[in-house]
């Protein structure tokens, strides 16, 4: 497995703030997202402080705007791992995040699939990060931790809303669950920024202040950054990528406005900018934790 993304420089390990293409394009007119042709929009995204886009449809435009590209896909069989790794490498993706199978496979099927993904990553020299996602082999915290024991070199894209809401992490001792999840946090090398509460996977967080579920996500992101720093070398970076999705797949909630029209509860563009700032705060906290641990 290729553990970390690396930009070929000699600078210290860093946080790279990217954004998912679905968090930029196709937003409703109530959003303040940049408008115009694709290249103009992406240039505005860069001006807003984002360094890369996770996209499969606007790769050419992304590069024209001076942004980096990351990829994503679903791998259901071992043969697909090699095919998709090659395609992502040929496309020039910095890394590739994966929904792996459906979560109904037995342990042997899961092991063969993970092994194929790890081997494809090495063969095609591209980091491949298995996403913590519902309806995949990592939908369950317990099983995912067991995977880290069988495959110590496995690395993850942490989309923790699927655990926080899907497994109702606050039901019980959440700090005990964090301790149990530490092998996952230690292996996160990409983060899909989405915050949910115990009942809904994606919610408006306002200004981010005074909400316990926001603090819980900050803790998970900070632990993941500390895990990255534990093995990071010069030129390595971890991508934090807000992925606030729309209504077509039921992520963005809608409520009636004063005119009786259904509108999204938040502006996903401005929320993404806030997420980026929260991630920077978590990165700063992770640097301090790492420094204290090494003292």
Secondary structure, 3 states (H helix, E strand, C coil): CCCCEECCCCCCCEEEEEEEHHHCCCCCCCCCCCCCCHHHHHHHHHHCCCCEEECCCCHHHHHHCCCEEEEEEEECCHHHHHHHHHHHHHHCCCEEEEEECCCCCCHHHHHHHHHHHHHHHHHCCCEEEEECCCCCCCCCHHHHHHHHHHCCCCCEEECCHHHHCCCCCCCCCHHHHHHHCHHHHCCEEEEEECCCCCCCCCCCCCCCCCCHHHHHHHHHHHHHHHHHHCCCCCCEEEEEEECCCCCCCCCCCEEECCCCCEEECCCHHHHHHHHHHHHHHHHHHHHHHHHHHHC
